[in-house]
Amino acid sequence: MACSQLLGKCDKVPQPLQLASEACKWEQKAVGCEDLAKADADAAKHIRSCDPKALCDGAISSPLDQLRGCFSGAVDVGKEFWEAIASVPELAGKGAEAIKACWTNVECRNNALKTSLQNAPRNMMLSNPILAPMAYAYMYMKGDLTKNDLDKALEVSKSLLEKGKDYLKKQGVKLACFDTKTQAEMICYGVFSVVNPAGAAGLLAKAPKLGKLLKAAGMVAKETSVATKTTEVAVDLGRMAKLSNPQRVAEAEKLLGRSLSEQQRQALIKAHEVGAETGRGYGTYSATDLKQKADILKAAGFSDAERSTLMRQGVAGLYSDTQKARNFANEARLEADKLRVAGNVKDATARYRNSADSYDVFMKDTKAPKSERDYLVGAELNARAERYEQAADYYIKSKASLRSNEKAEVIFETLRRERDELRVIAAKNRDKPGVQKAYEDHRKLIEAVVNNKNFQLGDAWKRELLKP
């Protein structure tokens, strides 16, 4: 029975709940929530209710609403958030690897969500209600995380939660005005902005509704310099991507509150064009792309705060292009193949990584249909890029249309045949580094498939595949 239904049987509202209601009303008045609601009809739909019955129900449903909040209207915030969390230095080790592996695997991510929503009370005891429960509790119960991993992850997530809230506060966001679900979406964005500032703009490109709510909530620019903590506007990436070069310079000067030197103007355009030929863009830039942009801006004399602002606001970026990314991936792959055949394994691997980064733009595009061959190409590219876990994930997905028992047998037979063929070729070409590397990459792909937590092979099949 809902709390509000029980409350309806009382002669009067209990004093603690009445006090909570009055405190809520006072806080909303002090923050200016009423004005916010009047100014934006869409934002008004998400304003927190101070009614005693609503607060009573909210006390029970809040954790679950927060869980759903991170992964509903702003679902891409959740996905990108977990990838960023897995890269936090304090989480280095098995914990981070398990988190990243789960949240880059659709089946594991869905199972984590399902388990968390079904076991919310247990999960709340294990972890923070907004940031941690889905992955941490699920993997802890599966045995993929130790108690030490879990404790470490929770400590970091709680710290990040506070940093996310503090970030939003500094941006002028009236967080207290909103219901728990909307607060969760905003806090997830705030934390991601702390963990990966350069990629935060890409989140709002994928979750425009969240960007609009943040802007309505007060995230507007102040007329101060970046060096004195400029508060940034909610990003309009569509407009930023279409700016001409003179407009881009003008936008940067407006954001930074100062004029740019000629060197800085040229650096800004150069940083903006990084990755243009690869098809990668907001939310899909590789780590190398982002570092290159930051290095270009740094060399031109932009401060850390200025670089962060220009990249987060999308001034030094553009939209990704799936078709261009796929074309670039194919061209880069051909170049990598030539380098490998020539025995230049190091440069070939780097080129395969560049190819894989762009190919993943296509693979992550939910609107682009994908065939078995597409997944196999992704598996091969990532294996040659030495990203074996991602390669294994794509390889397994290539057989998604098969039934479980058929899938295991087909994957076993295919991997064994490919291994045996490459073994023979490698034995005949011991003096060719490229051939030896191809065999080594396939062996490590096999190991990643065998060790994949979401794919089961019989022990006898595992032993056979892992034979040298």
Secondary structure, 3 states (H helix, E strand, C coil): CCHHHHHCCCCCCCHHHHHHHHHHHHHHHHHCHHHHHHHCHHHHCCECCCCHHHHHHHHHHHHHHHHHHHCCCCHHHHHHHHHHHCCCHHHCCHHHHHHHHHHCCHHHHHHHHHHHHHCHHHHHHHCCCCCCHHHHHHHHHHCCCCHHHHHHHHHHHHHHHHHHHHHHHHCCCCHHHECHHHHHHHHHHHHHHHHCHHHHHHHHHHCHHHHHHHHHCCCCCCCCCHHHCCCCCCCCHHHHHCCCHHHHHHHHHHHHCCCCCHHHHHHHHHHHCCCHHHCCCCCCCCHHHHHHHHHHHHHCCCCHHHHHHHHHCCCCCCCCCHHHHHHHHHHHHHHHHHHHHCCCHHHHHHHHHHHHHHHHHHHHCCCCCCCHHHHHHHHHHHHHCCCHHHHHHHHHHCCCCCCHHHHHHHHHHHHHHHHHHHHHHHHHCCCCHHHHHHHHHHHHHHHHHHCCCCCCCCHHHHHHHCCC
